[in-house]
Amino acid sequence: MPRPAHPSRFPSTPSPSPSQPSGKGEVSDLKLQLRQLAGSRAPGTDDSKRELFKKVISYMTVGIDVSSLFSEMVMCSATADIVLKKMCYLYVGNYAALRSLCSLRVANLVEYLVGPLGLGLRDTNGYVRMVAVIGVLKLYHISPSTCVDADFPTQLRHLMLNDPDSQVIANCLISLQEIWSAEASKLEESSKEREALLSKPVIYYLLNRLKEFNEWAQCTILDMVAKYLPSDSNEIFDIMNLLEDRLQHANGAVVLATIKVFLQLTLSMTDVHQQVYERIKAPLLTLASSGSPEQSYAVLSHLHLLVMRAPMLFASDHKHFYCQYNEPSYVKKLKLEMLTAVANASNTYEIVTELCEYAANVDIPIAREAIRAVGKIALQQYDVNAIVDRLLLFLEMEKDYVTAEALVLVKDLLRKYPQWSLDCIAVVGNISSKNVQEPKAKAALIWMLGEYAQDMTDAPYILESLVESWDDEHSPEVRLHLLTAVMKCFFRRAPETQKALGAALAAGLSDFHQDVHDGALFYYRLLKYDVATAERVINPPKQAVSVFADTQSNEVKDRIFDEFNSLSVVYQKPSYMFVDKEHRGVFEFSEELGNLSVGVESADNMVAAQMVNATDNDLLLSTEEKEESTVSSNNGSAYSAPLYGDSCLASSLSQSELAVSSSITPANPSPTGLSLDDLLGLVSSSVPEPSSSSPSLKLNPKAAMDPATFQQKWRQLPISLSQEFFVNPQGLVALITPQILLQHMEGQSIHCAASGGQAPNFKFFFFAQKAEEPSMYLVECVINSSSSKAQVKIKADDKSTAEAFSAIFQSALSTFGMP
């Protein structure tokens, strides 16, 4: 295709600069000699530097351009020799005076900058013009009106289109983009000027001179070209043909910028867009396999994005994504994700075989990722026969982390392929629950015990042993799964499970965790209402899961694709999620903590807020979102536990209401007319009453702690408890004036150390003291008024009472705003 013709008024090749030194070879020699002497401490070094400095000053005096020696001159000035320093200052004053003047960000000096900048933009020396252009941008940041009134943007545009020096053009382009972007929201004319940058004459002029620019400037120009809208397909092909050689550039940034141009220009041309993918594969794979690990990761991140959009086009190149033994973990993890994406019917066996080798890797995180990758491939509807066998072999490996990951994947596999239950359960049944310690793995095992209780002989007894160790289980997720599994097992094997079910419900009703407590209460009330209905709710017919939810929406993925060749691709999230404060997470950065105001001991006597000068990184982190299954909730207000008699649960139940249908389990029919208490084995045993009110923990209403002590103590204590729960939406309206909440909490003997934020995110640091004891409780509470959720971290001197304090805190917060 023909190369785009540039407008005739734009020169196609740069003319020699009038200040180009005639002694170019001598300047290069000086540069080499100065670099050799920089940092040297050998005897006689200062004398040698003096001679070289004299030559530099003499060249500068006769008009030879020695600006290229700037960095070497500065490096050689690190000496105690006063003569050398004076000569260096003379040199710097000549070449950096304008730069230094523009760096003085003092509004009173603005009037003194306009004249020198105007002269600098018209200087015959290209280096001076280059510095003056950046000086204009600095002036704009100090005083935008002064810069615009002096008509500097127009002068920059003239320089960009006519200056022979490529670096001056690049600086003009960067400065104009920043100035007109800022001015576009203020003036319609500035918006038009910005659009003028994307006109055909300007784009073609820059493209025809592209090879004259350094890599940084080329990336800037290519980024602008990616925003250009060609008039027809011929123009698209002309631009792509012109940039074809940039795909072989040694600099990875230039290659990625060129790829972005190709992808953006062909978005509306489906067939051509696919051909672009084929064309850019080789350059990307070459870049990913060369250079430093950091560069490889950046390139692989972009390759990962393309693989996720068009996995079939990269299926034949799957061996490029095999991990090398000397690669860092972050590179290996990215490659594993790509291997998972490109797996298809033709290469699945090879990929799974390779991944199984990684499962025995000494790098445990990578071994875990490899096992997960095998499971993900099995869920992609390919030939799963061999893959299931590999996963079951993982269960037999005597490595805890391998067994844990394999259990989680087998659970997902059974959800999608129930026909494999007999093979999987035969292996899972040989695993001792005592050897599984990781919460997610234990939850998966418990799920299988409940779901396939009829196929596992020891399922009721294993569940019973787990219920007996309820108090030793610290994960709410596991306790929730255990409740559900016991319920399911009960409907399949009632006689063997009734004792375990009674114990599980009793333990759940007295559990301090809101979700576990609510789940147990829900199951109890469901059984009390009607056992047959409970069976239909808890144990419905199995339905295979066809598709597992993706972690990212297509909209987010498209947004990341639009921001190709940026940090968005590396972070795998759109820029607004880590640039805009609204999406960064409340108080994530240190400068925001300065907005927290310090609470006072008495909420009735509020004083002017003091600023917290925090240095504790822990205080700066936003509360992590927890992936916990919520069985039921009622906007944060805990259900009242059933009222019990003095002896047992039975006294609160009506025998006539709780007759059990004989169709609970066809294989194990239960006797009719039996009460719920009989089924649960609670008639002859005493069950402690789970109090619906706050625990007996008492707090000191006059507790005091200054912010400095709070910060120091927060750094020292580990997190005892993390929770997320709903709060009363009516009370959140009052958060516009947080003092109302602080007064409410002080009424519950919970005091505020600091608070801050703005809608919808508010953050509070509370503290409380155990009555008649020095034991303290520290709380970080983040409230989102739009979702009516509170995320809470609690640190306690006495960890054993953390859950009791949590119940008090949650109760106090949940009742905020209630009449």
C-alpha positions in Angstrom: 0.0 0.0 0.0 1.2 3.5 -0.7 2.7 5.5 2.2 0.6 8.4 3.4 1.5 11.6 1.7 2.0 14.4 4.1 0.8 17.9 3.4 3.3 19.9 1.4 3.6 22.7 3.9 5.2 20.3 6.4 8.9 19.4 5.8 9.4 15.6 5.4 13.0 15.6 6.6 14.6 17.7 9.3 17.1 20.4 8.2 20.4 20.7 10.0 20.1 22.8 13.2 22.0 26.0 12.9 23.7 25.3 16.2 24.9 21.9 15.2 28.6 21.8 16.3 31.2 21.6 13.7 33.4 19.7 16.2 30.9 16.9 16.8 33.7 14.3 17.1 35.4 16.4 19.8 32.2 16.7 21.8 31.7 12.9 21.7 35.3 12.4 22.9 34.7 14.8 25.7 31.6 13.0 26.7 33.5 9.7 26.8 36.3 11.1 28.9 34.0 12.8 31.3 32.1 9.6 31.9 35.3 7.7 32.6 36.3 10.3 35.2 32.8 10.5 36.9 33.0 8.9 40.3 36.7 8.2 40.1 38.8 8.9 43.2 42.2 8.1 41.7 45.0 10.6 42.4 45.1 13.4 39.8 41.5 13.0 38.8 40.6 16.6 39.7 43.4 17.8 37.5 42.1 15.8 34.6 38.6 17.1 35.2 39.9 20.7 35.1 41.4 20.2 31.7 38.2 18.7 30.3 36.0 21.4 31.9 38.2 24.1 30.4 37.6 22.6 26.9 33.9 22.4 27.5 33.7 26.0 28.6 35.8 27.1 25.6 33.6 25.2 23.2 30.5 26.8 24.8 32.1 30.3 24.6 32.7 30.0 20.8 29.1 28.8 20.2 29.5 25.0 19.9 26.5 23.1 21.3 27.8 21.1 24.2 24.4 20.6 25.9 24.7 16.8 25.3 27.4 16.8 28.0 25.0 18.0 30.7 24.6 14.8 32.7 28.4 14.1 32.6 29.2 17.6 33.7 26.9 17.3 36.7 28.3 13.9 37.6 31.8 15.2 37.6 30.9 18.2 39.8 30.7 15.9 42.9 34.1 17.1 44.2 35.6 19.4 46.8 37.6 21.3 44.2 36.2 24.9 44.2 37.5 25.6 40.7 35.7 22.6 39.2 32.5 23.7 40.9 32.7 27.2 39.6 33.2 26.0 36.0 30.3 23.6 36.4 28.1 26.4 37.7 29.0 28.4 34.7 28.0 25.6 32.4 24.8 24.8 34.2 23.8 28.5 34.3 24.2 28.7 30.5 22.1 25.5 29.8 19.8 25.2 32.7 18.9 28.8 33.7 15.5 28.7 32.1 14.8 25.3 33.5 15.6 26.4 37.0 13.6 29.6 36.7 10.5 27.7 35.6 10.9 25.3 38.5 10.4 28.1 41.0 6.7 27.5 41.7 6.1 31.0 43.1 3.1 32.9 41.9 4.9 36.3 42.4 7.6 35.3 39.8 5.1 34.5 37.0 5.5 37.9 35.4 9.3 37.4 35.2 8.8 34.0 33.3 6.8 35.3 30.3 9.7 37.2 28.7 12.4 34.5 29.0 10.0 31.8 27.8 9.1 33.8 24.7 12.8 34.3 23.9 13.5 30.7 24.6 10.8 29.5 22.2 12.5 31.6 19.4 16.1 30.7 20.3 18.3 29.3 17.5 19.5 26.5 19.8 17.3 23.4 19.7 18.1 22.5 23.3 17.0 25.9 24.5 13.7 25.6 22.6 13.2 22.1 24.0 13.6 23.4 27.6 11.4 26.5 26.9 8.5 24.3 25.7 8.5 22.3 29.0 8.8 25.7 30.8 5.6 26.8 29.2 3.9 23.7 30.6 5.3 24.5 34.1 4.0 28.0 33.8 0.6 26.7 32.9 0.5 24.7 36.1 1.5 27.8 38.1 -0.8 30.3 36.4 -3.0 28.9 33.5 -4.5 32.3 32.7 -1.0 33.9 32.3 0.1 31.1 30.0 -3.1 31.4 27.8 -3.0 35.2 27.7 0.6 35.1 26.5 -0.6 33.0 23.6 2.0 30.3 24.4 -0.3 27.4 23.2 -0.5 28.9 19.8 3.3 29.3 19.7 3.8 25.7 20.7 1.5 24.5 17.9 3.5 26.6 15.4 6.7 25.0 16.7 5.3 21.5 16.6 4.5 21.9 12.9 7.6 23.7 11.8 10.5 23.1 14.1 13.3 20.9 12.6 14.3 19.4 16.0 12.3 16.2 16.7 12.7 16.6 20.5 11.2 20.1 20.4 8.2 18.7 18.4 7.8 15.9 21.0 7.8 18.3 23.9 5.3 20.6 22.1 3.0 17.7 21.5 3.1 16.5 25.2 2.7 20.1 26.5 -0.3 20.8 24.2 -2.0 17.6 25.1 -1.8 18.4 28.7 -2.8 22.0 28.4 -5.7 21.5 26.0 -7.0 18.5 28.1 -7.2 20.8 31.1 -8.7 23.7 29.2 -11.2 21.6 27.3 -13.6 21.5 30.2 -13.4 25.3 30.5 -13.4 26.7 26.9 -15.0 25.4 23.8 -12.2 26.9 21.7 -9.7 24.7 23.6 -11.7 21.7 22.8 -11.5 22.6 19.1 -7.8 23.1 19.4 -7.5 19.6 21.0 -9.4 18.1 18.1 -7.1 19.9 15.8 -4.3 17.7 17.1 -6.1 14.7 15.8 -6.6 16.1 12.3 -5.3 14.3 9.2 -2.5 16.8 8.3 -1.1 16.7 11.9 -1.3 12.9 12.1 0.4 12.3 8.7 3.0 14.9 9.4 4.0 13.2 12.7 3.9 9.7 11.2 6.2 10.7 8.3 8.7 11.9 10.8 8.2 9.1 13.3 11.6 7.5 12.9 13.3 10.8 13.9 11.9 10.6 17.4 13.2 8.8 20.4 11.3 5.8 21.8 9.4 7.9 24.4 8.2 10.4 21.8 7.2 7.6 19.4 5.0 6.1 22.1 3.4 9.5 22.6 2.7 9.9 18.9 1.4 6.4 18.5 -0.9 6.8 21.5 -2.4 9.9 19.7 -2.7 8.0 16.4 -4.7 5.3 18.2 -7.3 8.0 19.0 -7.5 9.1 15.4 -10.6 8.2 13.3 -9.6 7.5 9.6 -12.1 8.5 7.0 -12.1 5.1 5.2 -10.5 1.7 5.1 -7.8 2.8 2.6 -6.6 5.3 5.1 -6.5 2.6 7.8 -4.4 0.3 5.6 -2.0 3.2 4.7 -1.4 3.9 8.4 -0.9 0.2 9.2 1.5 -0.2 6.3 3.5 2.8 7.4 3.8 1.4 11.0 4.5 -2.2 10.0 8.2 -1.9 10.8 7.5 -0.6 14.3 6.3 -4.1 15.2 10.0 -5.2 15.0 11.3 -2.4 17.1 13.7 -3.3 19.9 11.8 -1.3 22.4 8.8 -3.1 23.9 6.9 0.1 24.6 7.0 1.0 20.9 5.8 -2.4 19.9 2.9 -2.3 22.3 1.9 1.2 21.3 1.9 0.1 17.6 -0.2 -2.9 18.5 -2.7 -0.6 20.2 -3.0 1.4 17.0 -3.6 -1.7 14.9 -6.2 -3.0 17.3 -8.1 0.3 17.6 -8.1 1.1 13.9 -9.6 -2.3 13.0 -12.3 -2.7 15.7 -15.0 -2.2 13.2 -13.4 -4.6 10.6 -13.9 -8.1 12.1 -11.9 -10.0 9.5 -9.0 -7.6 9.5 -9.1 -7.4 13.3 -8.6 -11.2 13.4 -5.7 -10.9 11.0 -4.2 -8.3 13.2 -4.2 -10.8 16.1 -2.3 -13.3 13.9 0.2 -10.6 12.9 1.0 -9.4 16.4 1.4 -12.8 17.9 5.0 -13.2 16.9 6.3 -9.8 18.1 4.6 -10.3 21.5 5.8 -13.8 22.0 9.3 -12.7 21.1 9.2 -9.8 23.6 7.7 -12.0 26.3 10.6 -14.4 26.0 13.4 -11.8 26.1 14.5 -9.1 28.4 14.1 -8.8 32.2 11.3 -10.6 34.1 9.7 -7.3 34.8 9.5 -6.5 31.1 8.3 -10.1 30.3 5.5 -9.6 32.9 4.3 -6.4 31.3 4.3 -7.9 27.8 2.6 -11.1 29.1 -0.1 -9.1 30.8 -1.0 -7.6 27.4 -0.7 -11.0 25.8 -3.0 -12.4 28.6 -5.6 -9.8 27.7 -5.5 -10.8 24.0 -5.6 -14.5 24.9 -8.7 -14.0 27.0 -10.4 -12.2 24.1 -9.5 -14.7 21.4 -8.2 -17.9 23.0 -8.7 -20.0 19.9 -6.2 -17.9 17.9 -3.4 -18.7 20.5 -4.3 -22.4 21.0 -1.5 -23.6 18.7 1.0 -21.5 20.6 0.3 -23.0 24.0 3.9 -24.2 24.5 5.1 -20.6 24.6 3.2 -20.4 27.9 5.0 -23.3 29.6 6.8 -22.2 32.7 10.6 -22.0 32.9 12.3 -23.1 36.1 14.1 -19.7 36.6 11.0 -17.5 36.1 9.6 -15.6 39.0 6.3 -16.7 40.5 4.3 -13.7 39.2 5.3 -14.6 35.6 4.5 -18.3 36.1 1.1 -17.5 37.5 0.2 -15.4 34.5 1.3 -18.2 32.2 -0.8 -20.7 34.0 -3.9 -18.5 33.5 -3.1 -18.3 29.8 -2.6 -22.1 29.6 -6.1 -22.5 31.1 -7.6 -20.1 28.6 -6.1 -21.7 25.4 -6.9 -25.3 26.4 -9.1 -27.0 23.8 -9.9 -30.5 22.5 -6.6 -30.8 20.6 -4.2 -29.6 23.3 -5.9 -30.4 26.6 -3.9 -33.6 27.2 -0.5 -31.9 26.7 -1.4 -28.9 28.8 -2.8 -31.0 31.7 0.3 -33.3 31.6 2.5 -30.2 31.9 0.4 -28.7 34.7 0.6 -32.0 36.7 4.3 -31.6 36.7 4.0 -28.2 38.3 1.8 -29.7 41.1 5.0 -31.2 42.6 6.8 -27.9 42.4 8.8 -26.8 45.4 7.1 -23.4 45.0 3.9 -24.1 46.9 1.8 -21.1 45.5 2.6 -22.2 41.9 1.8 -25.8 42.8 -1.6 -24.6 44.0 -2.2 -22.5 40.9 -1.3 -25.5 38.7 -3.9 -27.7 40.4 -6.5 -25.0 40.1 -5.7 -24.7 36.4 -6.3 -28.4 35.9 -9.7 -28.0 37.6 -10.6 -25.0 35.5 -9.8 -26.9 32.3 -12.0 -29.8 33.5 -14.9 -27.3 33.9 -14.6 -26.2 30.3 -16.5 -29.1 28.8 -13.6 -30.9 27.2 -12.7 -34.6 27.6 -12.7 -34.8 31.4 -12.0 -38.5 31.7 -8.3 -38.2 32.0 -8.5 -35.0 33.9 -10.7 -36.4 36.7 -8.3 -39.3 37.1 -5.4 -36.7 37.5 -7.4 -34.8 40.2 -8.2 -38.0 42.1 -4.4 -38.8 42.0 -3.8 -35.4 43.7 -6.0 -36.5 46.5 -3.8 -39.5 47.1 -0.6 -37.4 47.3 0.7 -37.0 50.8 0.9 -33.2 50.7 -1.6 -31.2 52.7 -1.8 -28.3 50.3 -2.3 -30.6 47.3 -5.1 -32.4 49.0 -6.7 -29.2 50.0 -6.7 -27.7 46.5 -7.9 -31.0 45.0 -10.8 -31.2 47.4 -12.1 -27.8 46.4 -11.8 -28.7 42.7 -13.5 -32.0 43.1 -16.4 -30.2 44.8 -16.8 -27.9 41.8 -16.4 -30.9 39.4 -19.2 -32.8 41.1 -21.5 -29.7 40.9 -21.0 -29.7 37.1 -20.6 -33.5 36.4 -22.7 -35.4 39.0 -22.2 -38.6 37.0 -18.7 -38.7 38.4 -19.9 -38.9 42.0 -19.2 -42.6 42.6 -15.6 -42.4 41.4 -14.9 -39.2 43.4 -16.6 -40.2 46.6 -14.8 -43.5 46.7 -11.5 -41.6 47.0 -12.8 -38.7 49.1 -14.2 -41.2 51.6 -10.6 -42.3 52.4 -9.6 -38.9 53.5 -9.6 -38.2 57.2 -11.2 -34.9 58.1 -8.5 -34.4 60.8 -5.9 -34.1 58.0 -7.7 -31.3 56.3 -7.1 -28.0 58.0 -7.6 -25.3 55.4 -11.1 -23.7 55.7 -12.1 -23.9 52.0 -10.9 -27.5 51.7 -12.7 -28.5 54.9 -15.8 -26.8 53.7 -15.6 -28.7 50.4 -15.2 -32.0 52.2 -18.2 -31.2 54.5 -20.2 -30.3 51.5 -19.6 -33.6 49.9 -20.4 -35.4 53.2 -23.8 -33.8 53.2 -24.5 -33.9 49.5 -23.5 -37.6 49.1 -24.3 -38.9 52.5 -26.2 -41.9 51.1 -23.0 -43.0 49.2 -20.6 -42.5 52.1 -21.0 -45.1 54.8 -19.3 -43.0 57.6 -20.8 -39.6 56.6 -23.0 -39.2 59.7 -20.3 -40.2 62.1 -17.7 -37.9 60.5 -20.2 -35.0 60.7 -20.9 -35.9 64.3 -17.3 -35.8 65.2 -17.0 -32.4 63.5 -19.9 -31.0 65.4 -18.4 -32.2 68.6 -15.3 -30.1 67.8 -17.5 -27.1 66.9 -15.8 -24.8 69.4 -12.4 -25.5 67.9 -13.4 -24.5 64.5 -12.6 -20.8 63.9 -13.9 -20.4 60.3 -17.5 -19.2 60.0 -17.5 -20.6 56.5 -16.8 -24.1 57.8 -19.4 -23.8 60.5 -22.0 -22.7 58.0 -21.3 -25.6 55.7 -21.4 -28.0 58.6 -24.9 -26.8 59.6 -26.1 -27.4 56.0 -24.4 -30.7 55.6 -25.9 -32.1 58.8 -29.3 -31.0 57.7 -28.9 -32.7 54.3 -27.6 -35.9 56.0 -30.5 -35.9 58.3 -33.0 -36.0 55.5 -31.2 -39.0 54.0 -30.1 -40.9 57.2 -32.3 -39.5 60.0 -31.7 -42.1 62.7 -27.9 -41.8 62.5 -27.9 -38.0 62.2 -30.5 -36.8 64.6 -28.1 -36.4 67.5 -25.6 -34.5 65.4 -28.3 -32.3 64.1 -29.5 -31.4 67.6 -26.0 -30.6 68.7 -25.3 -28.5 65.5 -28.4 -26.4 65.9 -27.7 -25.8 69.6 -24.1 -24.8 68.9 -25.2 -22.6 65.9 -27.9 -20.8 68.0 -25.3 -19.9 70.6 -22.6 -18.9 68.0 -21.4 -15.4 68.1 -21.0 -15.0 64.4 -24.1 -13.4 62.9 -24.4 -15.5 59.8 -23.9 -18.8 61.6 -26.4 -17.8 64.3 -29.0 -16.7 61.7 -28.4 -19.9 59.7 -29.0 -22.1 62.6 -32.1 -20.2 63.6 -33.4 -20.3 60.0 -33.0 -24.1 59.9 -34.6 -24.5 63.4 -37.7 -22.4 62.4 -38.0 -24.2 59.1 -38.0 -27.6 60.9 -40.5 -26.2 63.4 -42.8 -25.0 60.6 -42.9 -28.3 58.6 -40.3 -31.0 58.2 -41.5 -32.0 54.7 -41.2 -28.4 53.6 -37.7 -28.2 55.1 -36.7 -31.2 53.1 -37.8 -29.6 49.8 -35.9 -26.4 50.7 -32.7 -27.9 52.1 -32.5 -31.0 49.9 -33.9 -30.3 46.5 -33.2 -32.5 43.4 -29.6 -32.1 42.2 -29.1 -29.8 39.2 -25.8 -29.7 37.4 -24.2 -26.2 37.2 -23.7 -25.4 33.5 -21.6 -22.2 33.8 -19.6 -20.8 36.7 -19.8 -17.1 37.2 -16.9 -15.0 35.8 -15.1 -12.8 38.2 -15.1 -9.9 35.7 -17.9 -8.5 33.6 -17.6 -8.1 29.9 -18.0 -4.4 30.4 -14.9 -4.2 32.6 -12.9 -6.4 30.2 -13.8 -4.1 27.3 -12.8 -1.1 29.4 -9.4 -2.6 30.0 -9.0 -3.4 26.3 -9.7 0.2 25.5 -6.8 1.2 27.9 -4.3 -1.2 26.1 -0.7 -0.3 26.7 -1.3 1.1 30.2 -1.2 0.1 33.8 -4.8 -1.0 33.5 -3.7 -4.1 31.7 -1.0 -5.0 34.3 -3.4 -4.4 37.2 -6.2 -6.1 35.3 -8.7 -3.4 36.2 -9.8 -0.2 34.6 -7.9 3.0 35.5 -10.8 4.5 37.3 -10.6 1.7 39.9 -7.1 2.8 41.0 -7.0 6.4 40.0 -10.3 7.9 41.1 -10.6 8.2 44.9 -14.2 7.1 44.8 -13.1 3.6 43.7 -9.8 3.3 45.4 -11.3 2.1 48.7 -11.9 4.3 51.6 -8.8 5.7 53.3 -6.5 3.5 51.3 -3.7 6.1 51.0 -1.9 7.9 53.7 -2.8 11.4 52.7 -6.5 10.6 53.3 -5.9 9.7 56.9 -5.2 13.4 57.6 -9.0 13.9 57.1 -9.8 11.8 60.2 -11.0 14.0 63.1 -10.2 12.9 66.6 -13.2 12.2 68.9 -13.5 13.5 72.4 -14.2 11.7 75.6 -17.6 13.3 75.9 -19.8 13.4 72.9 -21.9 16.1 74.5 -18.9 18.5 74.5 -17.6 18.3 70.9 -14.6 20.4 70.2 -12.8 21.3 67.0 -11.4 18.2 65.3 -7.7 17.5 65.7 -5.8 15.9 62.8 -4.4 12.4 63.2 -0.8 12.2 62.0 -0.9 8.5 61.5 2.1 6.4 60.3 0.6 3.0 60.9 0.1 1.2 57.6 -2.5 -1.0 59.2 -4.7 2.0 59.8 -4.4 2.9 56.1 -5.7 -0.3 54.7 -9.3 -0.6 53.7 -11.2 -3.6 55.2 -11.0 -6.5 52.9 -14.2 -7.9 51.4 -14.9 -11.4 52.7 -16.3 -14.2 50.6 -18.7 -15.6 53.2 -22.0 -17.3 52.5 -24.8 -15.4 54.1 -27.6 -17.8 54.9 -30.0 -15.0 55.9 -30.0 -11.5 57.3 -32.5 -9.0 58.6 -30.5 -5.7 58.1 -28.2 -6.4 61.0 -30.7 -6.9 63.8 -30.1 -10.4 65.2 -33.0 -12.8 65.4 -34.2 -13.6 68.9 -33.4 -17.2 69.8 -36.3 -19.4 70.7 -37.5 -19.2 74.3 -36.6 -22.3 76.2 -37.9 -23.8 79.4 -35.9 -24.6 82.4 -35.0 -28.0 81.3 -34.9 -28.4 77.6 -35.9 -27.3 74.1 -39.1 -29.3 74.1 -40.9 -26.9 76.4 -41.2 -24.2 73.7 -42.6 -26.6 71.1 -46.1 -27.7 70.3 -46.2 -31.5 69.8 -49.1 -31.3 67.3 -47.3 -28.7 65.1 -44.1 -30.7 64.7 -45.3 -34.2 63.6 -42.8 -35.6 61.1 -44.0 -36.9 57.8 -43.2 -40.5 57.2 -41.7 -39.6 53.8 -38.6 -37.8 55.1 -36.4 -40.4 53.6 -37.8 -43.4 51.6 -34.9 -45.6 52.7 -35.1 -44.6 56.3 -38.7 -43.7 57.2 -39.1 -41.9 60.5 -42.0 -42.7 62.9 -44.9 -40.4 62.6 -46.1 -38.3 65.4 -42.6 -37.8 66.6 -41.8 -34.3 67.9 -38.9 -32.2 66.6 -37.2 -32.5 70.0 -37.3 -36.3 69.8 -35.8 -36.2 66.3 -33.0 -34.0 67.4 -32.4 -36.0 70.5 -33.0 -33.1 72.8 -35.8 -34.4 75.1 -33.4 -36.0 77.6 -30.6 -33.5 77.4 -30.4 -30.0 78.6 -29.5 -27.3 76.1 -28.2 -24.0 77.3 -30.3 -21.1 76.4 -28.7 -19.0 73.6 -29.3 -15.5 74.9 -30.8 -13.1 72.4 -29.4 -10.2 74.3 -25.8 -9.1 74.5 -23.3 -11.3 76.4 -22.6 -10.6 80.1 -19.4 -8.6 79.1 -19.5 -5.2 80.8 -17.7 -2.1 79.5 -16.2 0.9 81.3 -18.4 3.9 80.4 -15.5 6.3 81.3 -12.8 4.7 79.2 -10.2 7.1 77.8 -7.4 6.8 75.2 -5.6 9.5 73.2 -5.0 9.1 69.4 -1.3 8.5 69.8 -1.8 5.6 72.2 -4.5 4.2 70.0 -2.2 4.2 67.0 0.6 2.6 69.0 -1.6 -0.1 70.4 -3.2 -0.8 67.0 0.3 -1.5 65.6 1.1 -3.9 68.4 -2.1 -6.0 68.4 -3.1 -8.6 65.8 -6.6 -8.7 64.4 -8.8 -10.8 66.6 -12.0 -10.7 64.5 -13.2 -9.4 61.1 -16.8 -9.1 60.2 -19.2 -7.7 57.7 -22.9 -7.1 58.5 -25.9 -5.0 57.6 -26.8 -1.9 59.5 -30.1 -0.1 59.9 -30.6 2.0 56.7 -32.7 4.6 58.6 -29.8 5.3 60.9 -27.4 5.9 58.0 -29.2 9.0 56.9 -27.9 10.6 60.1 -24.2 9.9 59.1 -24.2 13.3 57.4 -23.5 14.5 61.0 -21.4 11.6 62.4 -21.6 13.2 65.9 -25.0 11.6 66.3 -23.5 8.1 65.8 -20.7 8.9 68.2 -23.2 10.0 70.9 -25.1 6.8 70.3 -22.0 4.6 70.6 -20.9 6.4 73.7 -24.2 5.5 75.3 -23.1 1.9 74.9 -19.7 2.7 76.5 -17.9 2.6 73.1 -15.8 5.7 72.4 -14.5 7.2 69.2 -10.8 7.9 68.7 -11.0 9.2 65.1 -13.6 9.5 62.3 -13.8 10.8 58.8 -14.8 10.3 55.2 -17.6 11.4 53.0 -20.7 9.7 51.4 -21.0 6.9 50.8 -17.9 5.8 52.7 -17.4 6.7 56.4 -14.6 5.4 58.6 -14.5 5.3 62.4 -11.9 4.1 65.0 -13.6 3.1 68.2 -12.2 1.9 71.5 -13.7 0.4 74.6 -12.4 -0.9 78.0 -13.5 -4.0 79.9 -15.2 -2.9 83.2 -12.8 -3.1 86.2 -10.0 -4.4 84.0 -7.3 -2.7 81.9 -8.2 -4.9 78.9 -8.9 -2.8 75.8 -10.8 -3.3 72.5 -9.9 -1.4 69.4 -12.2 -1.2 66.4 -11.8 -0.1 62.7 -15.3 0.3 61.3 -16.0 1.3 57.6 -19.7 2.0 56.9 -21.0 2.2 53.3 -24.2 4.1 53.4 -25.3 3.1 49.9 -25.1 -0.7 50.6 -26.0 -0.4 54.3 -23.0 -2.6 55.2 -20.4 -2.2 57.9 -17.0 -3.8 57.7 -15.4 -4.2 61.1 -11.9 -5.2 62.4 -11.5 -5.8 66.1 -8.3 -6.0 68.0 -8.4 -7.0 71.7 -6.0 -7.4 74.6 -8.1 -10.5 75.6 -8.8 -12.5 72.5 -11.1 -14.8 74.3 -13.7 -12.0 74.8 -13.4 -10.6 71.3 -16.5 -12.3 70.0 -18.5 -11.2 73.1 -17.4 -7.6 72.5 -18.2 -8.0 68.8 -21.8 -8.9 69.7 -22.1 -5.8 71.9 -20.6 -3.6 69.1 -22.8 -5.1 66.4 -25.9 -4.7 68.6 -25.0 -1.1 69.3 -24.4 -0.3 65.6 -27.5 -2.1 64.4 -29.8 -0.2 66.8 -28.5 3.2 65.6 -31.3 5.2 64.2 -34.1 3.0 65.6 -36.9 4.8 67.4 
